[in-house]
Amino acid sequence: MDWAAVTGGVLLGVGALLLVAGGIGINRFPHFYSRLHASGVVDTLAAALVLAGLAPAFGVTLGTLKLALIFVFLLFTSPTACHALARSAHLSGLREPRTPQESSSSPS
Amino acid sequence: MLLAAGVAILVAMGLALLRTLLGPTVWDRIMAVNSFGTKTVLLIALLGALAGRTDYLDIALLYALINFIGTVALMKYIETAPHEDAPEERA
């Protein structure tokens, strides 16, 4: 039994499931910051899992090194882009909708 | 397994596209486009694995670079522009 291929398949499957879950998350969550949470956190982990799952398909070649490079790059840029988005939205004045008690006590 | 993962990535791309079209604020749209770009990188890498060629991975790496630069550039552009949904509380 080819254990490398089995491990790669499991990682790919988990990553694909996470991607779909993140896709549902960015459509179902109520406001921007929660959607950003679904997108930013899930995408980083799912990308890592999918890229790791692809590594056995290439074997010990230059391809695996390139996969590792893509992985490292995504690991740095995905949270950075997420932070830049949240910062830009916050600086431009986008706030979470208030809860009903808060908005009834202090309407603004 | 590669094909199943490819279909799942395509479904996730469709969902991201849906948020891009629906997104009430401009940040929702940019977030969805960024997410779409990340999924495109994964799809290109997966196509490379399906074709058994490592050339695709160079394209995937380049796409990841362009995706990040594009998002940050859009951020810098929007950060200076006030938003119609936002209350007047910018300092």
N, CA and C atoms of all chains as a GROMACS GRO file, in nm:
protein
  597
    1MET      N    1   0.084  -0.121   0.000
    1MET     CA    2   0.000   0.000   0.000
    1MET      C    3   0.087   0.125   0.000
    2ASP      N    4   0.048   0.220  -0.082
    2ASP     CA    5   0.127   0.342  -0.097
    2ASP      C    6   0.082   0.446   0.006
    3TRP      N    7   0.158   0.449   0.114
    3TRP     CA    8   0.113   0.534   0.225
    3TRP      C    9   0.124   0.682   0.194
    4ALA      N   10   0.221   0.718   0.110
    4ALA     CA   11   0.235   0.860   0.075
    4ALA      C   12   0.110   0.908   0.000
    5ALA      N   13   0.062   0.825  -0.094
    5ALA     CA   14  -0.055   0.863  -0.172
    5ALA      C   15  -0.180   0.870  -0.083
    6VAL      N   16  -0.190   0.774   0.013
    6VAL     CA   17  -0.306   0.775   0.103
    6VAL      C   18  -0.305   0.902   0.189
    7THR      N   19  -0.187   0.935   0.245
    7THR     CA   20  -0.178   1.057   0.327
    7THR      C   21  -0.212   1.180   0.246
    8GLY      N   22  -0.158   1.185   0.122
    8GLY     CA   23  -0.190   1.299   0.035
    8GLY      C   24  -0.338   1.308   0.007
    9GLY      N   25  -0.401   1.193  -0.017
    9GLY     CA   26  -0.545   1.194  -0.045
    9GLY      C   27  -0.625   1.244   0.074
   10VAL      N   28  -0.587   1.201   0.194
   10VAL     CA   29  -0.660   1.246   0.314
   10VAL      C   30  -0.645   1.396   0.331
   11LEU      N   31  -0.520   1.446   0.316
   11LEU     CA   32  -0.496   1.590   0.330
   11LEU      C   33  -0.576   1.669   0.227
   12LEU      N   34  -0.577   1.619   0.102
   12LEU     CA   35  -0.653   1.686  -0.004
   12LEU      C   36  -0.801   1.690   0.031
   13GLY      N   37  -0.852   1.574   0.081
   13GLY     CA   38  -0.995   1.568   0.113
   13GLY      C   39  -1.032   1.666   0.223
   14VAL      N   40  -0.951   1.670   0.330
   14VAL     CA   41  -0.980   1.761   0.440
   14VAL      C   42  -0.973   1.906   0.392
   15GLY      N   43  -0.869   1.935   0.310
   15GLY     CA   44  -0.856   2.071   0.259
   15GLY      C   45  -0.973   2.111   0.172
   16ALA      N   46  -1.020   2.017   0.087
   16ALA     CA   47  -1.133   2.049  -0.001
   16ALA      C   48  -1.259   2.072   0.080
   17LEU      N   49  -1.280   1.990   0.184
   17LEU     CA   50  -1.396   2.010   0.271
   17LEU      C   51  -1.391   2.148   0.337
   18LEU      N   52  -1.271   2.185   0.386
   18LEU     CA   53  -1.256   2.316   0.450
   18LEU      C   54  -1.285   2.429   0.353
   19LEU      N   55  -1.240   2.412   0.228
   19LEU     CA   56  -1.264   2.517   0.128
   19LEU      C   57  -1.414   2.538   0.107
   20VAL      N   58  -1.488   2.427   0.094
   20VAL     CA   59  -1.632   2.440   0.073
   20VAL      C   60  -1.698   2.501   0.197
   21ALA      N   61  -1.651   2.457   0.317
   21ALA     CA   62  -1.707   2.513   0.441
   21ALA      C   63  -1.682   2.663   0.447
   22GLY      N   64  -1.560   2.706   0.407
   22GLY     CA   65  -1.532   2.849   0.405
   22GLY      C   66  -1.618   2.923   0.305
   23GLY      N   67  -1.643   2.859   0.190
   23GLY     CA   68  -1.731   2.919   0.090
   23GLY      C   69  -1.871   2.938   0.142
   24ILE      N   70  -1.922   2.838   0.215
   24ILE     CA   71  -2.054   2.854   0.276
   24ILE      C   72  -2.049   2.963   0.382
   25GLY      N   73  -1.938   2.966   0.458
   25GLY     CA   74  -1.925   3.064   0.565
   25GLY      C   75  -1.931   3.207   0.515
   26ILE      N   76  -1.862   3.238   0.404
   26ILE     CA   77  -1.863   3.377   0.359
   26ILE      C   78  -1.997   3.414   0.296
   27ASN      N   79  -2.086   3.317   0.275
   27ASN     CA   80  -2.219   3.353   0.227
   27ASN      C   81  -2.323   3.355   0.338
   28ARG      N   82  -2.297   3.287   0.450
   28ARG     CA   83  -2.400   3.274   0.552
   28ARG      C   84  -2.380   3.365   0.671
   29PHE      N   85  -2.256   3.412   0.696
   29PHE     CA   86  -2.233   3.491   0.816
   29PHE      C   87  -2.294   3.630   0.801
   30PRO      N   88  -2.336   3.690   0.915
   30PRO     CA   89  -2.423   3.808   0.906
   30PRO      C   90  -2.355   3.938   0.864
   31HIS      N   91  -2.232   3.966   0.909
   31HIS     CA   92  -2.175   4.094   0.870
   31HIS      C   93  -2.030   4.079   0.829
   32PHE      N   94  -1.971   4.190   0.784
   32PHE     CA   95  -1.842   4.182   0.715
   32PHE      C   96  -1.733   4.117   0.797
   33TYR      N   97  -1.719   4.155   0.926
   33TYR     CA   98  -1.605   4.106   1.002
   33TYR      C   99  -1.614   3.956   1.028
   34SER      N  100  -1.735   3.905   1.046
   34SER     CA  101  -1.748   3.760   1.064
   34SER      C  102  -1.720   3.687   0.932
   35ARG      N  103  -1.761   3.749   0.820
   35ARG     CA  104  -1.731   3.688   0.691
   35ARG      C  105  -1.580   3.688   0.665
   36LEU      N  106  -1.514   3.798   0.706
   36LEU     CA  107  -1.369   3.806   0.689
   36LEU      C  108  -1.301   3.696   0.771
   37HIS      N  109  -1.356   3.670   0.888
   37HIS     CA  110  -1.302   3.564   0.972
   37HIS      C  111  -1.313   3.430   0.900
   38ALA      N  112  -1.431   3.403   0.842
   38ALA     CA  113  -1.450   3.277   0.770
   38ALA      C  114  -1.352   3.266   0.653
   39SER      N  115  -1.337   3.376   0.580
   39SER     CA  116  -1.251   3.373   0.461
   39SER      C  117  -1.103   3.361   0.499
   40GLY      N  118  -1.059   3.449   0.589
   40GLY     CA  119  -0.916   3.458   0.616
   40GLY      C  120  -0.860   3.335   0.686
   41VAL      N  121  -0.930   3.289   0.789
   41VAL     CA  122  -0.877   3.176   0.868
   41VAL      C  123  -0.883   3.047   0.787
   42VAL      N  124  -0.999   3.024   0.724
   42VAL     CA  125  -1.019   2.896   0.656
   42VAL      C  126  -0.929   2.885   0.533
   43ASP      N  127  -0.916   2.996   0.459
   43ASP     CA  128  -0.837   2.989   0.336
   43ASP      C  129  -0.692   2.953   0.363
   44THR      N  130  -0.635   3.010   0.471
   44THR     CA  131  -0.494   2.982   0.501
   44THR      C  132  -0.473   2.833   0.530
   45LEU      N  133  -0.559   2.778   0.617
   45LEU     CA  134  -0.543   2.638   0.654
   45LEU      C  135  -0.574   2.546   0.536
   46ALA      N  136  -0.680   2.578   0.461
   46ALA     CA  137  -0.718   2.491   0.350
   46ALA      C  138  -0.611   2.492   0.241
   47ALA      N  139  -0.551   2.610   0.216
   47ALA     CA  140  -0.445   2.617   0.116
   47ALA      C  141  -0.326   2.532   0.158
   48ALA      N  142  -0.291   2.540   0.288
   48ALA     CA  143  -0.180   2.459   0.339
   48ALA      C  144  -0.209   2.311   0.322
   49LEU      N  145  -0.332   2.270   0.354
   49LEU     CA  146  -0.366   2.128   0.346
   49LEU      C  147  -0.366   2.079   0.201
   50VAL      N  148  -0.425   2.159   0.110
   50VAL     CA  149  -0.431   2.116  -0.030
   50VAL      C  150  -0.291   2.107  -0.090
   51LEU      N  151  -0.207   2.208  -0.060
   51LEU     CA  152  -0.071   2.205  -0.116
   51LEU      C  153   0.008   2.087  -0.060
   52ALA      N  154  -0.010   2.059   0.070
   52ALA     CA  155   0.059   1.943   0.129
   52ALA      C  156   0.006   1.814   0.067
   53GLY      N  157  -0.126   1.811   0.038
   53GLY     CA  158  -0.183   1.691  -0.022
   53GLY      C  159  -0.137   1.668  -0.165
   54LEU      N  160  -0.095   1.777  -0.233
   54LEU     CA  161  -0.048   1.762  -0.371
   54LEU      C  162   0.096   1.711  -0.377
   55ALA      N  163   0.171   1.727  -0.266
   55ALA     CA  164   0.313   1.694  -0.268
   55ALA      C  165   0.341   1.549  -0.310
   56PRO      N  166   0.266   1.447  -0.262
   56PRO     CA  167   0.296   1.310  -0.306
   56PRO      C  168   0.277   1.289  -0.456
   57ALA      N  169   0.191   1.368  -0.519
   57ALA     CA  170   0.171   1.353  -0.663
   57ALA      C  171   0.297   1.391  -0.741
   58PHE      N  172   0.379   1.478  -0.682
   58PHE     CA  173   0.502   1.520  -0.750
   58PHE      C  174   0.623   1.438  -0.706
   59GLY      N  175   0.614   1.376  -0.588
   59GLY     CA  176   0.729   1.302  -0.538
   59GLY      C  177   0.840   1.395  -0.493
   60VAL      N  178   0.959   1.340  -0.471
   60VAL     CA  179   1.072   1.422  -0.426
   60VAL      C  180   1.139   1.482  -0.550
   61THR      N  181   1.081   1.592  -0.598
   61THR     CA  182   1.135   1.659  -0.716
   61THR      C  183   1.139   1.808  -0.690
   62LEU      N  184   1.170   1.883  -0.796
   62LEU     CA  185   1.165   2.029  -0.788
   62LEU      C  186   1.022   2.076  -0.764
   63GLY      N  187   0.924   1.997  -0.811
   63GLY     CA  188   0.784   2.035  -0.794
   63GLY      C  189   0.745   2.050  -0.649
   64THR      N  190   0.792   1.959  -0.565
   64THR     CA  191   0.759   1.968  -0.422
   64THR      C  192   0.821   2.093  -0.360
   65LEU      N  193   0.941   2.128  -0.406
   65LEU     CA  194   1.004   2.250  -0.355
   65LEU      C  195   0.920   2.373  -0.393
   66LYS      N  196   0.869   2.372  -0.518
   66LYS     CA  197   0.786   2.485  -0.561
   66LYS      C  198   0.658   2.490  -0.482
   67LEU      N  199   0.599   2.372  -0.454
   67LEU     CA  200   0.480   2.368  -0.369
   67LEU      C  201   0.509   2.429  -0.232
   68ALA      N  202   0.627   2.394  -0.177
   68ALA     CA  203   0.664   2.450  -0.046
   68ALA      C  204   0.678   2.601  -0.054
   69LEU      N  205   0.733   2.650  -0.167
   69LEU     CA  206   0.746   2.796  -0.184
   69LEU      C  207   0.609   2.863  -0.187
   70ILE      N  208   0.515   2.805  -0.264
   70ILE     CA  209   0.380   2.861  -0.270
   70ILE      C  210   0.317   2.860  -0.132
   71PHE      N  211   0.340   2.749  -0.059
   71PHE     CA  212   0.285   2.737   0.076
   71PHE      C  213   0.337   2.846   0.167
   72VAL      N  214   0.469   2.868   0.165
   72VAL     CA  215   0.528   2.971   0.252
   72VAL      C  216   0.475   3.108   0.214
   73PHE      N  217   0.465   3.133   0.082
   73PHE     CA  218   0.416   3.264   0.037
   73PHE      C  219   0.272   3.287   0.083
   74LEU      N  220   0.187   3.186   0.064
   74LEU     CA  221   0.047   3.201   0.107
   74LEU      C  222   0.037   3.217   0.258
   75LEU      N  223   0.125   3.147   0.330
   75LEU     CA  224   0.123   3.154   0.476
   75LEU      C  225   0.150   3.297   0.523
   76PHE      N  226   0.234   3.371   0.448
   76PHE     CA  227   0.262   3.509   0.487
   76PHE      C  228   0.156   3.605   0.434
   77THR      N  229   0.116   3.588   0.308
   77THR     CA  230   0.033   3.691   0.246
   77THR      C  231  -0.115   3.681   0.281
   78SER      N  232  -0.165   3.560   0.306
   78SER     CA  233  -0.308   3.548   0.331
   78SER      C  234  -0.352   3.620   0.459
   79PRO      N  235  -0.283   3.599   0.572
   79PRO     CA  236  -0.320   3.678   0.691
   79PRO      C  237  -0.290   3.826   0.674
   80THR      N  238  -0.185   3.859   0.596
   80THR     CA  239  -0.154   4.001   0.577
   80THR      C  240  -0.265   4.072   0.501
   81ALA      N  241  -0.314   4.007   0.394
   81ALA     CA  242  -0.424   4.066   0.317
   81ALA      C  243  -0.549   4.077   0.403
   82CYS      N  244  -0.571   3.976   0.487
   82CYS     CA  245  -0.687   3.977   0.576
   82CYS      C  246  -0.678   4.095   0.673
   83HIS      N  247  -0.560   4.115   0.729
   83HIS     CA  248  -0.540   4.226   0.822
   83HIS      C  249  -0.557   4.360   0.751
   84ALA      N  250  -0.503   4.370   0.629
   84ALA     CA  251  -0.516   4.495   0.555
   84ALA      C  252  -0.663   4.526   0.528
   85LEU      N  253  -0.741   4.423   0.496
   85LEU     CA  254  -0.884   4.442   0.471
   85LEU      C  255  -0.955   4.493   0.597
   86ALA      N  256  -0.930   4.424   0.709
   86ALA     CA  257  -0.997   4.463   0.833
   86ALA      C  258  -0.957   4.604   0.873
   87ARG      N  259  -0.828   4.636   0.856
   87ARG     CA  260  -0.779   4.769   0.893
   87ARG      C  261  -0.843   4.876   0.806
   88SER      N  262  -0.847   4.849   0.675
   88SER     CA  263  -0.907   4.946   0.583
   88SER      C  264  -1.054   4.968   0.616
   89ALA      N  265  -1.128   4.859   0.642
   89ALA     CA  266  -1.269   4.873   0.674
   89ALA      C  267  -1.289   4.950   0.802
   90HIS      N  268  -1.206   4.920   0.902
   90HIS     CA  269  -1.220   4.988   1.031
   90HIS      C  270  -1.186   5.136   1.019
   91LEU      N  271  -1.078   5.166   0.947
   91LEU     CA  272  -1.037   5.306   0.932
   91LEU      C  273  -1.142   5.385   0.853
   92SER      N  274  -1.211   5.320   0.759
   92SER     CA  275  -1.311   5.390   0.680
   92SER      C  276  -1.443   5.402   0.754
   93GLY      N  277  -1.450   5.347   0.876
   93GLY     CA  278  -1.569   5.370   0.957
   93GLY      C  279  -1.672   5.260   0.952
   94LEU      N  280  -1.641   5.145   0.896
   94LEU     CA  281  -1.737   5.034   0.896
   94LEU      C  282  -1.736   4.970   1.035
   95ARG      N  283  -1.853   4.962   1.099
   95ARG     CA  284  -1.862   4.901   1.232
   95ARG      C  285  -1.958   4.783   1.226
   96GLU      N  286  -1.941   4.692   1.322
   96GLU     CA  287  -2.037   4.582   1.332
   96GLU      C  288  -2.174   4.640   1.367
   97PRO      N  289  -2.281   4.576   1.316
   97PRO     CA  290  -2.413   4.618   1.364
   97PRO      C  291  -2.426   4.589   1.512
   98ARG      N  292  -2.490   4.682   1.584
   98ARG     CA  293  -2.502   4.664   1.729
   98ARG      C  294  -2.607   4.559   1.761
   99THR      N  295  -2.595   4.503   1.881
   99THR     CA  296  -2.698   4.409   1.926
   99THR      C  297  -2.823   4.488   1.962
  100PRO      N  298  -2.942   4.424   1.965
  100PRO     CA  299  -3.067   4.497   1.990
  100PRO      C  300  -3.068   4.576   2.120
  101GLN      N  301  -3.013   4.520   2.231
  101GLN     CA  302  -3.016   4.593   2.358
  101GLN      C  303  -2.933   4.721   2.347
  102GLU      N  304  -2.815   4.708   2.286
  102GLU     CA  305  -2.728   4.825   2.275
  102GLU      C  306  -2.792   4.935   2.192
  103SER      N  307  -2.855   4.894   2.080
  103SER     CA  308  -2.908   4.996   1.990
  103SER      C  309  -3.032   5.061   2.051
  104SER      N  310  -3.108   4.987   2.139
  104SER     CA  311  -3.226   5.047   2.198
  104SER      C  312  -3.187   5.142   2.311
  105SER      N  313  -3.075   5.111   2.384
  105SER     CA  314  -3.036   5.198   2.494
  105SER      C  315  -2.963   5.321   2.443
  106SER      N  316  -2.883   5.305   2.339
  106SER     CA  317  -2.809   5.420   2.288
  106SER      C  318  -2.825   5.427   2.136
  107PRO      N  319  -2.936   5.480   2.089
  107PRO     CA  320  -2.955   5.490   1.943
  107PRO      C  321  -2.860   5.593   1.883
  108SER      N  322  -2.790   5.556   1.781
  108SER     CA  323  -2.698   5.653   1.720
  108SER      C  324  -2.693   5.631   1.571
  109MET      N  325  -0.901   1.118  -0.620
  109MET     CA  326  -0.901   1.218  -0.514
  109MET      C  327  -0.868   1.357  -0.569
  110LEU      N  328  -0.775   1.358  -0.668
  110LEU     CA  329  -0.740   1.488  -0.727
  110LEU      C  330  -0.861   1.551  -0.794
  111LEU      N  331  -0.938   1.468  -0.867
  111LEU     CA  332  -1.055   1.522  -0.937
  111LEU      C  333  -1.160   1.571  -0.838
  112ALA      N  334  -1.183   1.494  -0.732
  112ALA     CA  335  -1.281   1.535  -0.630
  112ALA      C  336  -1.241   1.667  -0.566
  113ALA      N  337  -1.112   1.680  -0.534
  113ALA     CA  338  -1.064   1.806  -0.475
  113ALA      C  339  -1.081   1.921  -0.574
  114GLY      N  340  -1.058   1.891  -0.704
  114GLY     CA  341  -1.076   1.996  -0.804
  114GLY      C  342  -1.220   2.043  -0.810
  115VAL      N  343  -1.314   1.949  -0.806
  115VAL     CA  344  -1.455   1.987  -0.807
  115VAL      C  345  -1.489   2.070  -0.683
  116ALA      N  346  -1.436   2.028  -0.566
  116ALA     CA  347  -1.463   2.103  -0.442
  116ALA      C  348  -1.408   2.244  -0.453
  117ILE      N  349  -1.288   2.259  -0.511
  117ILE     CA  350  -1.230   2.393  -0.526
  117ILE      C  351  -1.318   2.477  -0.619
  118LEU      N  352  -1.370   2.414  -0.726
  118LEU     CA  353  -1.456   2.489  -0.819
  118LEU      C  354  -1.584   2.534  -0.748
  119VAL      N  355  -1.641   2.446  -0.664
  119VAL     CA  356  -1.762   2.484  -0.589
  119VAL      C  357  -1.732   2.602  -0.497
  120ALA      N  358  -1.618   2.594  -0.426
  120ALA     CA  359  -1.581   2.703  -0.335
  120ALA      C  360  -1.559   2.832  -0.413
  121MET      N  361  -1.502   2.821  -0.535
  121MET     CA  362  -1.484   2.941  -0.618
  121MET      C  363  -1.618   3.001  -0.656
  122GLY      N  364  -1.715   2.912  -0.687
  122GLY     CA  365  -1.849   2.962  -0.720
  122GLY      C  366  -1.912   3.036  -0.603
  123LEU      N  367  -1.892   2.983  -0.481
  123LEU     CA  368  -1.948   3.049  -0.363
  123LEU      C  369  -1.881   3.185  -0.340
  124ALA      N  370  -1.748   3.190  -0.360
  124ALA     CA  371  -1.678   3.319  -0.346
  124ALA      C  372  -1.728   3.419  -0.449
  125LEU      N  373  -1.755   3.369  -0.570
  125LEU     CA  374  -1.806   3.457  -0.676
  125LEU      C  375  -1.944   3.512  -0.639
  126LEU      N  376  -2.024   3.426  -0.575
  126LEU     CA  377  -2.157   3.469  -0.531
  126LEU      C  378  -2.145   3.585  -0.432
  127ARG      N  379  -2.050   3.574  -0.338
  127ARG     CA  380  -2.032   3.683  -0.242
  127ARG      C  381  -1.979   3.808  -0.313
  128THR      N  382  -1.896   3.788  -0.416
  128THR     CA  383  -1.848   3.904  -0.491
  128THR      C  384  -1.964   3.979  -0.555
  129LEU      N  385  -2.062   3.905  -0.607
  129LEU     CA  386  -2.174   3.970  -0.673
  129LEU      C  387  -2.272   4.029  -0.572
  130LEU      N  388  -2.292   3.961  -0.457
  130LEU     CA  389  -2.392   4.006  -0.360
  130LEU      C  390  -2.339   4.112  -0.266
  131GLY      N  391  -2.206   4.104  -0.237
  131GLY     CA  392  -2.145   4.178  -0.126
  131GLY      C  393  -2.200   4.317  -0.105
  132PRO      N  394  -2.256   4.345   0.013
  132PRO     CA  395  -2.314   4.478   0.032
  132PRO      C  396  -2.208   4.588   0.037
  133THR      N  397  -2.090   4.562   0.094
  133THR     CA  398  -1.987   4.665   0.100
  133THR      C  399  -1.875   4.629   0.003
  134VAL      N  400  -1.792   4.730  -0.025
  134VAL     CA  401  -1.682   4.709  -0.118
  134VAL      C  402  -1.579   4.613  -0.059
  135TRP      N  403  -1.567   4.611   0.076
  135TRP     CA  404  -1.468   4.521   0.138
  135TRP      C  405  -1.511   4.376   0.125
  136ASP      N  406  -1.643   4.353   0.129
  136ASP     CA  407  -1.692   4.218   0.107
  136ASP      C  408  -1.648   4.167  -0.030
  137ARG      N  409  -1.661   4.256  -0.128
  137ARG     CA  410  -1.624   4.215  -0.263
  137ARG      C  411  -1.475   4.188  -0.274
  138ILE      N  412  -1.393   4.275  -0.215
  138ILE     CA  413  -1.248   4.255  -0.225
  138ILE      C  414  -1.206   4.129  -0.152
  139MET      N  415  -1.268   4.105  -0.034
  139MET     CA  416  -1.239   3.983   0.039
  139MET      C  417  -1.271   3.860  -0.046
  140ALA      N  418  -1.385   3.863  -0.114
  140ALA     CA  419  -1.426   3.749  -0.195
  140ALA      C  420  -1.332   3.732  -0.314
  141VAL      N  421  -1.289   3.845  -0.374
  141VAL     CA  422  -1.196   3.834  -0.487
  141VAL      C  423  -1.063   3.777  -0.443
  142ASN      N  424  -1.017   3.821  -0.324
  142ASN     CA  425  -0.891   3.768  -0.271
  142ASN      C  426  -0.903   3.617  -0.245
  143SER      N  427  -1.016   3.579  -0.188
  143SER     CA  428  -1.041   3.437  -0.162
  143SER      C  429  -1.046   3.357  -0.292
  144PHE      N  430  -1.111   3.416  -0.392
  144PHE     CA  431  -1.118   3.354  -0.525
  144PHE      C  432  -0.978   3.334  -0.583
  145GLY      N  433  -0.893   3.435  -0.564
  145GLY     CA  434  -0.756   3.425  -0.616
  145GLY      C  435  -0.677   3.315  -0.549
  146THR      N  436  -0.693   3.303  -0.416
  146THR     CA  437  -0.625   3.194  -0.344
  146THR      C  438  -0.669   3.058  -0.397
  147LYS      N  439  -0.801   3.046  -0.422
  147LYS     CA  440  -0.852   2.919  -0.473
  147LYS      C  441  -0.803   2.894  -0.615
  148THR      N  442  -0.784   3.002  -0.692
  148THR     CA  443  -0.729   2.984  -0.827
  148THR      C  444  -0.588   2.928  -0.821
  149VAL      N  445  -0.507   2.979  -0.725
  149VAL     CA  446  -0.372   2.926  -0.707
  149VAL      C  447  -0.376   2.776  -0.679
  150LEU      N  448  -0.466   2.736  -0.588
  150LEU     CA  449  -0.478   2.594  -0.555
  150LEU      C  450  -0.520   2.514  -0.676
  151LEU      N  451  -0.613   2.569  -0.756
  151LEU     CA  452  -0.664   2.496  -0.873
  151LEU      C  453  -0.553   2.478  -0.977
  152ILE      N  454  -0.471   2.583  -0.996
  152ILE     CA  455  -0.362   2.571  -1.094
  152ILE      C  456  -0.261   2.468  -1.048
  153ALA      N  457  -0.230   2.468  -0.917
  153ALA     CA  458  -0.137   2.368  -0.864
  153ALA      C  459  -0.193   2.227  -0.882
  154LEU      N  460  -0.324   2.215  -0.862
  154LEU     CA  461  -0.388   2.084  -0.876
  154LEU      C  462  -0.388   2.038  -1.022
  155LEU      N  463  -0.408   2.133  -1.114
  155LEU     CA  464  -0.401   2.099  -1.257
  155LEU      C  465  -0.261   2.051  -1.292
  156GLY      N  466  -0.160   2.115  -1.230
  156GLY     CA  467  -0.023   2.071  -1.252
  156GLY      C  468  -0.001   1.928  -1.206
  157ALA      N  469  -0.060   1.894  -1.090
  157ALA     CA  470  -0.048   1.757  -1.041
  157ALA      C  471  -0.121   1.660  -1.134
  158LEU      N  472  -0.237   1.703  -1.186
  158LEU     CA  473  -0.312   1.616  -1.278
  158LEU      C  474  -0.234   1.594  -1.407
  159ALA      N  475  -0.170   1.701  -1.457
  159ALA     CA  476  -0.096   1.690  -1.582
  159ALA      C  477   0.043   1.630  -1.558
  160GLY      N  478   0.085   1.624  -1.431
  160GLY     CA  479   0.217   1.570  -1.401
  160GLY      C  480   0.330   1.660  -1.446
  161ARG      N  481   0.306   1.789  -1.449
  161ARG     CA  482   0.409   1.883  -1.491
  161ARG      C  483   0.432   1.986  -1.382
  162THR      N  484   0.557   2.026  -1.362
  162THR     CA  485   0.587   2.123  -1.257
  162THR      C  486   0.582   2.267  -1.309
  163ASP      N  487   0.564   2.284  -1.440
  163ASP     CA  488   0.560   2.421  -1.495
  163ASP      C  489   0.442   2.499  -1.438
  164TYR      N  490   0.332   2.426  -1.415
  164TYR     CA  491   0.211   2.491  -1.364
  164TYR      C  492   0.236   2.560  -1.231
  165LEU      N  493   0.328   2.504  -1.152
  165LEU     CA  494   0.350   2.560  -1.018
  165LEU      C  495   0.413   2.698  -1.025
  166ASP      N  496   0.494   2.722  -1.129
  166ASP     CA  497   0.548   2.857  -1.148
  166ASP      C  498   0.435   2.956  -1.171
  167ILE      N  499   0.338   2.915  -1.254
  167ILE     CA  500   0.224   3.003  -1.282
  167ILE      C  501   0.145   3.026  -1.154
  168ALA      N  502   0.128   2.919  -1.074
  168ALA     CA  503   0.053   2.933  -0.949
  168ALA      C  504   0.123   3.031  -0.855
  169LEU      N  505   0.254   3.021  -0.846
  169LEU     CA  506   0.330   3.113  -0.759
  169LEU      C  507   0.315   3.257  -0.806
  170LEU      N  508   0.324   3.275  -0.938
  170LEU     CA  509   0.308   3.409  -0.995
  170LEU      C  510   0.169   3.463  -0.967
  171TYR      N  511   0.069   3.374  -0.978
  171TYR     CA  512  -0.069   3.417  -0.953
  171TYR      C  513  -0.088   3.459  -0.808
  172ALA      N  514  -0.022   3.385  -0.716
  172ALA     CA  515  -0.031   3.422  -0.575
  172ALA      C  516   0.028   3.560  -0.552
  173LEU      N  517   0.143   3.588  -0.617
  173LEU     CA  518   0.205   3.721  -0.605
  173LEU      C  519   0.111   3.830  -0.654
  174ILE      N  520   0.055   3.811  -0.774
  174ILE     CA  521  -0.030   3.914  -0.833
  174ILE      C  522  -0.156   3.935  -0.748
  175ASN      N  523  -0.208   3.825  -0.696
  175ASN     CA  524  -0.328   3.832  -0.613
  175ASN      C  525  -0.304   3.919  -0.490
  176PHE      N  526  -0.190   3.896  -0.425
  176PHE     CA  527  -0.161   3.972  -0.303
  176PHE      C  528  -0.137   4.119  -0.334
  177ILE      N  529  -0.056   4.144  -0.438
  177ILE     CA  530  -0.027   4.283  -0.475
  177ILE      C  531  -0.156   4.356  -0.512
  178GLY      N  532  -0.242   4.288  -0.586
  178GLY     CA  533  -0.367   4.350  -0.628
  178GLY      C  534  -0.455   4.384  -0.509
  179THR      N  535  -0.464   4.293  -0.413
  179THR     CA  536  -0.548   4.320  -0.295
  179THR      C  537  -0.495   4.439  -0.217
  180VAL      N  538  -0.363   4.441  -0.193
  180VAL     CA  539  -0.306   4.550  -0.114
  180VAL      C  540  -0.318   4.682  -0.188
  181ALA      N  541  -0.302   4.679  -0.320
  181ALA     CA  542  -0.316   4.803  -0.397
  181ALA      C  543  -0.459   4.856  -0.387
  182LEU      N  544  -0.558   4.768  -0.398
  182LEU     CA  545  -0.697   4.810  -0.384
  182LEU      C  546  -0.724   4.866  -0.244
  183MET      N  547  -0.663   4.802  -0.142
  183MET     CA  548  -0.678   4.850  -0.005
  183MET      C  549  -0.629   4.993   0.007
  184LYS      N  550  -0.507   5.018  -0.045
  184LYS     CA  551  -0.450   5.152  -0.034
  184LYS      C  552  -0.538   5.253  -0.107
  185TYR      N  553  -0.599   5.208  -0.217
  185TYR     CA  554  -0.685   5.299  -0.294
  185TYR      C  555  -0.811   5.333  -0.216
  186ILE      N  556  -0.871   5.231  -0.152
  186ILE     CA  557  -0.999   5.252  -0.085
  186ILE      C  558  -0.981   5.321   0.050
  187GLU      N  559  -0.866   5.295   0.114
  187GLU     CA  560  -0.844   5.348   0.247
  187GLU      C  561  -0.856   5.500   0.248
  188THR      N  562  -0.824   5.563   0.137
  188THR     CA  563  -0.828   5.709   0.133
  188THR      C  564  -0.965   5.761   0.093
  189ALA      N  565  -1.055   5.672   0.048
  189ALA     CA  566  -1.186   5.718   0.002
  189ALA      C  567  -1.291   5.690   0.109
  190PRO      N  568  -1.376   5.788   0.143
  190PRO     CA  569  -1.483   5.761   0.239
  190PRO      C  570  -1.587   5.669   0.177
  191HIS      N  571  -1.660   5.600   0.262
  191HIS     CA  572  -1.756   5.501   0.217
  191HIS      C  573  -1.897   5.549   0.246
  192GLU      N  574  -1.991   5.518   0.155
  192GLU     CA  575  -2.126   5.574   0.172
  192GLU      C  576  -2.200   5.514   0.291
  193ASP      N  577  -2.164   5.387   0.329
  193ASP     CA  578  -2.231   5.325   0.443
  193ASP      C  579  -2.178   5.377   0.575
  194ALA      N  580  -2.060   5.438   0.572
  194ALA     CA  581  -1.992   5.469   0.697
  194ALA      C  582  -2.045   5.599   0.756
  195PRO      N  583  -2.063   5.601   0.888
  195PRO     CA  584  -2.098   5.728   0.953
  195PRO      C  585  -1.978   5.822   0.952
  196GLU      N  586  -2.005   5.950   0.976
  196GLU     CA  587  -1.898   6.051   0.969
  196GLU      C  588  -1.818   6.048   1.098
  197GLU      N  589  -1.732   5.949   1.115
  197GLU     CA  590  -1.653   5.944   1.238
  197GLU      C  591  -1.506   5.923   1.207
  198ARG      N  592  -1.465   5.964   1.088
  198ARG     CA  593  -1.322   5.952   1.058
  198ARG      C  594  -1.248   6.066   1.124
  199ALA      N  595  -1.135   6.033   1.184
  199ALA     CA  596  -1.057   6.137   1.251
  199ALA      C  597  -0.962   6.201   1.153
   0.00000   0.00000   0.00000
